[in-house]
Amino acid sequence: MNKTVYEVELRRLQAELVTMQQWVKASGARVVVIFEGRDAAGKGSAIKRVTEYLNPRMARIVALPMPTERQRGQWYFQRYIEHLPTKGEIVLMDRSWYNRAGVERVMGYCTADEYRRFLHQAPLFERMLVEDGILVVKYWFSVSDHEQERRFRSRLNDPMRRWKLSETDVLSITKWADYSKAKDEMFVHTDIAEAPWWVVESEDKRASRLNMISHLLSLVPYEHTDPPKVHIPPRPPSSDYERPPRELNHSVPDHAATLKKKTKKSR
C-alpha cells in the first residue's frame, strides 16, 4: 500500500481512536480486543498503532508470559480474569486464553482433556463476559507461509527485531499444517454470535492495520464527545525564588552537541 496514503489515513483513524477512548471513559464501557494469529502475522505492530496516542492508564496491553507453577494449578481462565477491564477501560490482549487452542495444543503443552475442556468452556466464558456488558472483539491475523518465512528471515539479522524471533516461532514453519488444523478446529467451537472471529488479511501490513482499526471503530458504539475545556492560567511573576547554580547538578552529557560537531567536520 502507498506509504503516503497509509500514513494520512492512519493518522485520521488514530484520532478517531482517541475520540473513542474518550467515550469509553465517559460512558464506563468495557472493551476487550483479542489479537491472535500466526507468528509474524502483524499482531504486535497493529497493537502498537492502536495504542500510540491513547492514554495508557485506560488502554492497557496484556501480553502474559508463560504461567507459573501456581498458575498451572488454577482454573485455566483464572489468570486472565484479573486482567479484564473495569469501567472506562480498553484491554488489548497480545495473545490470550486462545493459547490453549493454538501453541499449547500443537506443541503438546496441554493434555487432550485440557484441550477439549477449553473448547467447551471458552464460548461459555465469553458469553458470560458479554452478558455482563463487556464488548469482546476477536481478531485473527492471517498470513501466508511464504510471507511468514520472509518476515522471520528479515528479523534474523535485524538487531532491533531479533528479540521477536524465538525457537517456538521458528518451529511454526515446520508445523504449519498442524497450526492450520488447530485454528480451524478453534473456529468451529469458538466462533460464536456473541463474540465472533474477525479475520484480518495481513499479507500487506499497512492495509491490515487500517482495516483492523477501521473495523474496531465500527464495532464500538462511540459518540463524539468534546473533552473538558482546560484553562491555562497566566504565569505569575517570580517572587523570592532563586534557582541554584547549574554546576551543582549532575547533568546528562550533551551527546547531541557531539554529533553536531562531527556533522560539521564531515562537511
CYANA upper distance limits for C-alpha pairs under 8 A (distance plus 0.5 A):
  1 MET  CA      5 VAL  CA      8.22
  1 MET  CA      6 TYR  CA      7.29
  1 MET  CA    204 ASP  CA      7.66
  1 MET  CA    206 ARG  CA      6.84
  1 MET  CA    207 ALA  CA      6.86
  2 ASN  CA      6 TYR  CA      6.59
  3 LYS  CA      7 GLU  CA      6.59
  4 THR  CA      8 VAL  CA      6.78
  5 VAL  CA      9 GLU  CA      6.76
  6 TYR  CA     10 LEU  CA      6.40
  6 TYR  CA    206 ARG  CA      7.07
  6 TYR  CA    207 ALA  CA      8.07
  6 TYR  CA    210 LEU  CA      8.18
  7 GLU  CA     11 ARG  CA      6.58
  8 VAL  CA     12 ARG  CA      6.97
  9 GLU  CA     13 LEU  CA      6.68
  9 GLU  CA    210 LEU  CA      7.97
 10 LEU  CA     14 GLN  CA      6.52
 10 LEU  CA    210 LEU  CA      6.85
 11 ARG  CA     15 ALA  CA      6.79
 12 ARG  CA     16 GLU  CA      7.00
 13 LEU  CA     17 LEU  CA      6.76
 13 LEU  CA    210 LEU  CA      8.20
 13 LEU  CA    213 ILE  CA      7.43
 13 LEU  CA    214 SER  CA      7.29
 14 GLN  CA     18 VAL  CA      6.91
 14 GLN  CA     49 ARG  CA      8.17
 14 GLN  CA     50 VAL  CA      7.29
 14 GLN  CA     52 GLU  CA      8.39
 14 GLN  CA     53 TYR  CA      7.50
 15 ALA  CA     19 THR  CA      6.99
 16 GLU  CA     20 MET  CA      6.53
 16 GLU  CA    217 LEU  CA      8.13
 17 LEU  CA     21 GLN  CA      6.58
 17 LEU  CA     50 VAL  CA      7.84
 17 LEU  CA     54 LEU  CA      7.93
 17 LEU  CA    217 LEU  CA      7.63
 18 VAL  CA     22 GLN  CA      6.84
 18 VAL  CA     53 TYR  CA      7.38
 18 VAL  CA     54 LEU  CA      6.38
 19 THR  CA     23 TRP  CA      6.97
 19 THR  CA    223 GLU  CA      8.39
 19 THR  CA    224 HIS  CA      6.68
 19 THR  CA    225 THR  CA      7.56
 20 MET  CA     24 VAL  CA      6.76
 20 MET  CA    217 LEU  CA      7.95
 20 MET  CA    220 VAL  CA      8.19
 20 MET  CA    222 TYR  CA      6.10
 20 MET  CA    223 GLU  CA      7.70
 20 MET  CA    224 HIS  CA      7.94
 21 GLN  CA     25 LYS  CA      6.69
 21 GLN  CA     54 LEU  CA      7.75
 21 GLN  CA     58 MET  CA      8.37
 21 GLN  CA     59 ALA  CA      8.48
 21 GLN  CA     90 ILE  CA      8.29
 22 GLN  CA     26 ALA  CA      6.65
 22 GLN  CA    225 THR  CA      7.56
 22 GLN  CA    227 PRO  CA      7.79
 23 TRP  CA     27 SER  CA      6.30
 23 TRP  CA    222 TYR  CA      6.23
 23 TRP  CA    223 GLU  CA      6.79
 23 TRP  CA    224 HIS  CA      7.63
 23 TRP  CA    225 THR  CA      7.06
 24 VAL  CA     28 GLY  CA      6.18
 24 VAL  CA     29 ALA  CA      5.43
 24 VAL  CA     30 ARG  CA      7.63
 24 VAL  CA     88 GLY  CA      5.54
 24 VAL  CA     89 GLU  CA      7.25
 24 VAL  CA     90 ILE  CA      8.27
 24 VAL  CA    222 TYR  CA      7.78
 25 LYS  CA     29 ALA  CA      7.34
 25 LYS  CA     58 MET  CA      8.18
 25 LYS  CA     87 LYS  CA      7.85
 25 LYS  CA     88 GLY  CA      4.41
 25 LYS  CA     89 GLU  CA      7.19
 26 ALA  CA     88 GLY  CA      7.34
 27 SER  CA     88 GLY  CA      7.30
 28 GLY  CA     87 LYS  CA      4.89
 28 GLY  CA     88 GLY  CA      4.61
 28 GLY  CA     89 GLU  CA      8.08
 29 ALA  CA     87 LYS  CA      6.01
 29 ALA  CA     88 GLY  CA      5.61
 29 ALA  CA     89 GLU  CA      7.41
 29 ALA  CA    133 GLY  CA      8.39
 29 ALA  CA    134 ILE  CA      7.83
 30 ARG  CA     85 PRO  CA      6.21
 30 ARG  CA     86 THR  CA      6.68
 30 ARG  CA     87 LYS  CA      5.97
 30 ARG  CA     88 GLY  CA      6.37
 30 ARG  CA     89 GLU  CA      5.93
 30 ARG  CA     90 ILE  CA      6.63
 30 ARG  CA    133 GLY  CA      7.76
 30 ARG  CA    134 ILE  CA      5.55
 30 ARG  CA    135 LEU  CA      6.74
 31 VAL  CA     85 PRO  CA      7.25
 31 VAL  CA     89 GLU  CA      7.01
 31 VAL  CA     90 ILE  CA      5.22
 31 VAL  CA     91 VAL  CA      6.72
 31 VAL  CA    134 ILE  CA      6.29
 31 VAL  CA    135 LEU  CA      5.29
 31 VAL  CA    136 VAL  CA      6.76
 31 VAL  CA    137 VAL  CA      8.33
 32 VAL  CA     84 LEU  CA      7.73
 32 VAL  CA     85 PRO  CA      7.58
 32 VAL  CA     90 ILE  CA      6.48
 32 VAL  CA     91 VAL  CA      5.38
 32 VAL  CA     92 LEU  CA      6.50
 32 VAL  CA     93 MET  CA      7.91
 32 VAL  CA    134 ILE  CA      7.67
 32 VAL  CA    135 LEU  CA      6.58
 32 VAL  CA    136 VAL  CA      5.44
 32 VAL  CA    137 VAL  CA      6.66
 33 VAL  CA     90 ILE  CA      8.19
 33 VAL  CA     91 VAL  CA      6.72
 33 VAL  CA     92 LEU  CA      5.30
 33 VAL  CA     93 MET  CA      6.63
 33 VAL  CA    136 VAL  CA      6.59
 33 VAL  CA    137 VAL  CA      5.23
 33 VAL  CA    138 LYS  CA      6.44
 33 VAL  CA    139 TYR  CA      8.08
 34 ILE  CA     92 LEU  CA      6.55
 34 ILE  CA     93 MET  CA      5.35
 34 ILE  CA     94 ASP  CA      7.20
 34 ILE  CA     95 ARG  CA      7.11
 34 ILE  CA     96 SER  CA      7.10
 34 ILE  CA    136 VAL  CA      8.18
 34 ILE  CA    137 VAL  CA      6.59
 34 ILE  CA    138 LYS  CA      5.18
 34 ILE  CA    139 TYR  CA      6.45
 35 PHE  CA     43 LYS  CA      6.53
 35 PHE  CA     92 LEU  CA      7.88
 35 PHE  CA     93 MET  CA      6.41
 35 PHE  CA     94 ASP  CA      5.81
 35 PHE  CA     95 ARG  CA      6.04
 35 PHE  CA     96 SER  CA      8.06
 35 PHE  CA    138 LYS  CA      6.93
 35 PHE  CA    139 TYR  CA      5.67
 35 PHE  CA    140 TRP  CA      6.85
 35 PHE  CA    141 PHE  CA      7.95
 36 GLU  CA     43 LYS  CA      7.45
 36 GLU  CA     94 ASP  CA      7.56
 36 GLU  CA     95 ARG  CA      5.80
 36 GLU  CA     96 SER  CA      8.00
 36 GLU  CA     98 TYR  CA      8.20
 36 GLU  CA    138 LYS  CA      8.14
 36 GLU  CA    139 TYR  CA      6.53
 36 GLU  CA    140 TRP  CA      5.36
 36 GLU  CA    141 PHE  CA      6.73
 37 GLY  CA     41 ALA  CA      6.87
 37 GLY  CA     43 LYS  CA      7.83
 37 GLY  CA    139 TYR  CA      8.34
 37 GLY  CA    140 TRP  CA      5.33
 37 GLY  CA    141 PHE  CA      5.04
 37 GLY  CA    142 SER  CA      6.58
 38 ARG  CA    141 PHE  CA      7.18
 38 ARG  CA    142 SER  CA      7.01
 38 ARG  CA    143 VAL  CA      7.34
 39 ASP  CA    148 GLN  CA      7.84
 39 ASP  CA    169 ASP  CA      6.61
 39 ASP  CA    172 SER  CA      7.95
 40 ALA  CA    148 GLN  CA      6.44
 40 ALA  CA    151 ARG  CA      6.96
 40 ALA  CA    152 PHE  CA      7.48
 41 ALA  CA    141 PHE  CA      6.24
 41 ALA  CA    142 SER  CA      6.77
 41 ALA  CA    143 VAL  CA      6.05
 41 ALA  CA    148 GLN  CA      7.31
 41 ALA  CA    202 SER  CA      6.80
 41 ALA  CA    203 GLU  CA      8.29
 42 GLY  CA     46 ALA  CA      6.67
 42 GLY  CA    141 PHE  CA      7.46
 42 GLY  CA    202 SER  CA      7.28
 42 GLY  CA    205 LYS  CA      6.99
 43 LYS  CA     47 ILE  CA      6.79
 43 LYS  CA     94 ASP  CA      7.60
 43 LYS  CA    141 PHE  CA      7.18
 44 GLY  CA     48 LYS  CA      6.69
 44 GLY  CA     94 ASP  CA      7.42
 45 SER  CA     49 ARG  CA      6.90
 46 ALA  CA     50 VAL  CA      6.79
 46 ALA  CA    209 ARG  CA      5.90
 46 ALA  CA    212 MET  CA      8.45
 47 ILE  CA     51 THR  CA      6.72
 47 ILE  CA     92 LEU  CA      7.81
 47 ILE  CA     94 ASP  CA      8.23
 48 LYS  CA     52 GLU  CA      6.33
 49 ARG  CA    209 ARG  CA      8.12
 50 VAL  CA     54 LEU  CA      8.17
 50 VAL  CA    213 ILE  CA      7.46
 51 THR  CA     55 ASN  CA      8.31
 51 THR  CA     56 PRO  CA      8.08
 51 THR  CA     59 ALA  CA      7.50
 54 LEU  CA     58 MET  CA      8.28
 54 LEU  CA     59 ALA  CA      6.98
 55 ASN  CA     59 ALA  CA      6.52
 56 PRO  CA     60 ARG  CA      6.27
 58 MET  CA     88 GLY  CA      7.32
 58 MET  CA     89 GLU  CA      5.25
 58 MET  CA     90 ILE  CA      6.57
 59 ALA  CA     89 GLU  CA      6.45
 59 ALA  CA     90 ILE  CA      5.10
 59 ALA  CA     91 VAL  CA      6.21
 59 ALA  CA     92 LEU  CA      7.82
 60 ARG  CA     89 GLU  CA      8.25
 60 ARG  CA     90 ILE  CA      6.84
 60 ARG  CA     91 VAL  CA      5.40
 60 ARG  CA     92 LEU  CA      6.66
 61 ILE  CA     91 VAL  CA      6.44
 61 ILE  CA     92 LEU  CA      5.34
 61 ILE  CA     93 MET  CA      6.42
 61 ILE  CA     94 ASP  CA      7.50
 62 VAL  CA     83 HIS  CA      7.73
 62 VAL  CA     91 VAL  CA      7.43
 62 VAL  CA     92 LEU  CA      6.59
 62 VAL  CA     93 MET  CA      5.26
 62 VAL  CA     94 ASP  CA      6.52
 63 ALA  CA     93 MET  CA      6.61
 63 ALA  CA     94 ASP  CA      5.49
 63 ALA  CA     95 ARG  CA      7.05
 63 ALA  CA     96 SER  CA      8.20
 64 LEU  CA     95 ARG  CA      8.50
 64 LEU  CA     96 SER  CA      8.40
 67 PRO  CA     71 GLN  CA      6.03
 67 PRO  CA     72 ARG  CA      6.65
 68 THR  CA     72 ARG  CA      6.74
 69 GLU  CA     73 GLY  CA      7.31
 70 ARG  CA     74 GLN  CA      7.42
 71 GLN  CA     79 ARG  CA      7.40
 72 ARG  CA     76 TYR  CA      7.95
 74 GLN  CA     78 GLN  CA      6.90
 74 GLN  CA     79 ARG  CA      8.30
 77 PHE  CA     81 ILE  CA      6.91
 77 PHE  CA     97 TRP  CA      7.22
 78 GLN  CA     82 GLU  CA      7.83
 79 ARG  CA     83 HIS  CA      8.11
 80 TYR  CA     84 LEU  CA      7.45
 80 TYR  CA     96 SER  CA      8.16
 80 TYR  CA     97 TRP  CA      7.53
 83 HIS  CA     91 VAL  CA      8.35
 84 LEU  CA     91 VAL  CA      7.31
 85 PRO  CA     89 GLU  CA      5.76
 85 PRO  CA     90 ILE  CA      6.70
 85 PRO  CA     91 VAL  CA      6.46
 95 ARG  CA     99 ASN  CA      7.26
 98 TYR  CA    102 GLY  CA      6.88
 99 ASN  CA    103 VAL  CA      6.12
 99 ASN  CA    104 GLU  CA      6.49
100 ARG  CA    104 GLU  CA      5.32
100 ARG  CA    105 ARG  CA      6.45
100 ARG  CA    110 CYS  CA      7.72
100 ARG  CA    115 TYR  CA      7.08
100 ARG  CA    118 PHE  CA      7.72
101 ALA  CA    105 ARG  CA      6.02
101 ALA  CA    115 TYR  CA      7.15
101 ALA  CA    118 PHE  CA      8.05
101 ALA  CA    119 LEU  CA      7.98
101 ALA  CA    182 ALA  CA      7.02
101 ALA  CA    183 LYS  CA      7.90
101 ALA  CA    186 MET  CA      6.67
102 GLY  CA    106 VAL  CA      6.62
102 GLY  CA    179 TYR  CA      7.14
102 GLY  CA    182 ALA  CA      6.50
102 GLY  CA    183 LYS  CA      7.21
103 VAL  CA    107 MET  CA      6.17
103 VAL  CA    108 GLY  CA      8.47
103 VAL  CA    109 TYR  CA      8.18
103 VAL  CA    179 TYR  CA      8.23
104 GLU  CA    108 GLY  CA      6.15
104 GLU  CA    109 TYR  CA      4.97
104 GLU  CA    110 CYS  CA      6.05
105 ARG  CA    109 TYR  CA      6.93
105 ARG  CA    110 CYS  CA      6.65
105 ARG  CA    111 THR  CA      8.34
105 ARG  CA    112 ALA  CA      8.47
105 ARG  CA    115 TYR  CA      7.23
105 ARG  CA    182 ALA  CA      7.82
106 VAL  CA    175 LYS  CA      8.41
106 VAL  CA    178 ASP  CA      6.82
106 VAL  CA    179 TYR  CA      6.93
106 VAL  CA    182 ALA  CA      7.65
110 CYS  CA    114 GLU  CA      6.61
110 CYS  CA    115 TYR  CA      7.10
111 THR  CA    115 TYR  CA      6.74
112 ALA  CA    116 ARG  CA      6.71
113 ASP  CA    117 ARG  CA      6.53
114 GLU  CA    118 PHE  CA      6.64
115 TYR  CA    119 LEU  CA      6.95
116 ARG  CA    120 HIS  CA      6.89
117 ARG  CA    121 GLN  CA      6.57
118 PHE  CA    122 ALA  CA      6.18
119 LEU  CA    123 PRO  CA      7.89
119 LEU  CA    186 MET  CA      7.59
119 LEU  CA    189 HIS  CA      6.54
119 LEU  CA    190 THR  CA      7.51
120 HIS  CA    124 LEU  CA      7.82
120 HIS  CA    189 HIS  CA      7.93
121 GLN  CA    125 PHE  CA      6.47
122 ALA  CA    126 GLU  CA      6.64
122 ALA  CA    190 THR  CA      7.24
123 PRO  CA    127 ARG  CA      6.53
123 PRO  CA    189 HIS  CA      8.00
123 PRO  CA    190 THR  CA      6.04
123 PRO  CA    192 ILE  CA      7.43
124 LEU  CA    128 MET  CA      6.80
125 PHE  CA    129 LEU  CA      7.02
126 GLU  CA    130 VAL  CA      6.75
126 GLU  CA    136 VAL  CA      8.04
126 GLU  CA    194 GLU  CA      8.35
126 GLU  CA    195 ALA  CA      7.58
127 ARG  CA    131 GLU  CA      6.41
127 ARG  CA    194 GLU  CA      6.93
127 ARG  CA    195 ALA  CA      8.15
128 MET  CA    132 ASP  CA      6.69
129 LEU  CA    133 GLY  CA      7.14
129 LEU  CA    134 ILE  CA      5.97
129 LEU  CA    135 LEU  CA      8.29
129 LEU  CA    136 VAL  CA      8.08
130 VAL  CA    134 ILE  CA      5.37
130 VAL  CA    135 LEU  CA      6.50
130 VAL  CA    136 VAL  CA      7.18
130 VAL  CA    194 GLU  CA      7.34
130 VAL  CA    195 ALA  CA      8.33
136 VAL  CA    195 ALA  CA      6.33
137 VAL  CA    195 ALA  CA      6.74
137 VAL  CA    196 PRO  CA      7.88
137 VAL  CA    197 TRP  CA      8.14
137 VAL  CA    216 LEU  CA      8.39
138 LYS  CA    195 ALA  CA      7.41
138 LYS  CA    196 PRO  CA      7.13
138 LYS  CA    197 TRP  CA      5.66
138 LYS  CA    198 TRP  CA      6.59
139 TYR  CA    197 TRP  CA      6.38
139 TYR  CA    198 TRP  CA      5.34
139 TYR  CA    199 VAL  CA      6.33
139 TYR  CA    200 VAL  CA      7.15
140 TRP  CA    197 TRP  CA      7.25
140 TRP  CA    198 TRP  CA      6.56
140 TRP  CA    199 VAL  CA      5.26
140 TRP  CA    200 VAL  CA      6.39
141 PHE  CA    199 VAL  CA      6.52
141 PHE  CA    200 VAL  CA      5.25
141 PHE  CA    201 GLU  CA      6.64
141 PHE  CA    202 SER  CA      6.52
142 SER  CA    199 VAL  CA      7.23
142 SER  CA    200 VAL  CA      6.44
142 SER  CA    201 GLU  CA      5.57
142 SER  CA    202 SER  CA      6.10
142 SER  CA    203 GLU  CA      7.96
143 VAL  CA    147 GLU  CA      7.07
143 VAL  CA    148 GLN  CA      6.93
143 VAL  CA    201 GLU  CA      7.08
143 VAL  CA    202 SER  CA      5.99
143 VAL  CA    203 GLU  CA      5.82
144 SER  CA    148 GLN  CA      6.62
144 SER  CA    203 GLU  CA      7.43
145 ASP  CA    149 GLU  CA      6.73
145 ASP  CA    173 ILE  CA      8.02
145 ASP  CA    176 TRP  CA      7.98
146 HIS  CA    150 ARG  CA      6.73
147 GLU  CA    151 ARG  CA      6.72
147 GLU  CA    203 GLU  CA      7.33
148 GLN  CA    152 PHE  CA      6.73
149 GLU  CA    153 ARG  CA      6.71
149 GLU  CA    173 ILE  CA      7.73
150 ARG  CA    154 SER  CA      6.73
151 ARG  CA    155 ARG  CA      6.79
152 PHE  CA    156 LEU  CA      6.88
152 PHE  CA    165 LEU  CA      7.50
152 PHE  CA    170 VAL  CA      8.15
153 ARG  CA    157 ASN  CA      7.86
154 SER  CA    158 ASP  CA      7.10
155 ARG  CA    159 PRO  CA      8.29
155 ARG  CA    161 ARG  CA      5.94
155 ARG  CA    162 ARG  CA      5.72
155 ARG  CA    164 LYS  CA      7.88
155 ARG  CA    165 LEU  CA      7.33
156 LEU  CA    161 ARG  CA      8.33
156 LEU  CA    162 ARG  CA      6.14
156 LEU  CA    165 LEU  CA      7.71
157 ASN  CA    162 ARG  CA      7.35
158 ASP  CA    162 ARG  CA      6.11
159 PRO  CA    163 TRP  CA      8.38
161 ARG  CA    165 LEU  CA      8.12
165 LEU  CA    169 ASP  CA      6.64
165 LEU  CA    170 VAL  CA      7.73
166 SER  CA    170 VAL  CA      6.96
167 GLU  CA    171 LEU  CA      6.77
168 THR  CA    172 SER  CA      7.13
169 ASP  CA    173 ILE  CA      8.17
170 VAL  CA    174 THR  CA      8.25
171 LEU  CA    175 LYS  CA      6.87
172 SER  CA    176 TRP  CA      6.24
172 SER  CA    179 TYR  CA      8.01
175 LYS  CA    179 TYR  CA      6.75
176 TRP  CA    180 SER  CA      6.71
177 ALA  CA    181 LYS  CA      6.70
178 ASP  CA    182 ALA  CA      6.70
179 TYR  CA    183 LYS  CA      6.55
180 SER  CA    184 ASP  CA      6.70
181 LYS  CA    185 GLU  CA      6.69
182 ALA  CA    186 MET  CA      6.55
183 LYS  CA    187 PHE  CA      6.70
184 ASP  CA    188 VAL  CA      6.89
185 GLU  CA    189 HIS  CA      7.13
186 MET  CA    190 THR  CA      6.42
186 MET  CA    191 ASP  CA      8.32
187 PHE  CA    191 ASP  CA      5.59
187 PHE  CA    197 TRP  CA      7.83
190 THR  CA    196 PRO  CA      8.06
190 THR  CA    197 TRP  CA      8.42
191 ASP  CA    195 ALA  CA      7.34
191 ASP  CA    196 PRO  CA      5.18
191 ASP  CA    197 TRP  CA      5.92
192 ILE  CA    196 PRO  CA      5.43
192 ILE  CA    197 TRP  CA      8.24
200 VAL  CA    208 SER  CA      6.72
200 VAL  CA    211 ASN  CA      7.98
200 VAL  CA    212 MET  CA      7.12
201 GLU  CA    208 SER  CA      6.59
202 SER  CA    207 ALA  CA      7.82
202 SER  CA    208 SER  CA      5.41
203 GLU  CA    208 SER  CA      8.12
204 ASP  CA    208 SER  CA      6.63
205 LYS  CA    209 ARG  CA      6.72
206 ARG  CA    210 LEU  CA      7.03
207 ALA  CA    211 ASN  CA      6.58
208 SER  CA    212 MET  CA      6.48
209 ARG  CA    213 ILE  CA      6.60
210 LEU  CA    214 SER  CA      6.45
211 ASN  CA    215 HIS  CA      6.55
212 MET  CA    216 LEU  CA      6.63
213 ILE  CA    217 LEU  CA      6.73
214 SER  CA    218 SER  CA      6.91
215 HIS  CA    219 LEU  CA      6.99
216 LEU  CA    220 VAL  CA      7.07
217 LEU  CA    221 PRO  CA      8.45
244 PRO  CA    248 LEU  CA      7.88
245 PRO  CA    249 ASN  CA      8.40
254 ASP  CA    258 THR  CA      7.33
255 HIS  CA    259 LEU  CA      7.06
256 ALA  CA    260 LYS  CA      6.86
257 ALA  CA    261 LYS  CA      6.88
258 THR  CA    262 LYS  CA      6.86
259 LEU  CA    263 THR  CA      6.65
260 LYS  CA    264 LYS  CA      6.80
261 LYS  CA    265 LYS  CA      6.79
262 LYS  CA    266 SER  CA      6.73
263 THR  CA    267 ARG  CA      6.99
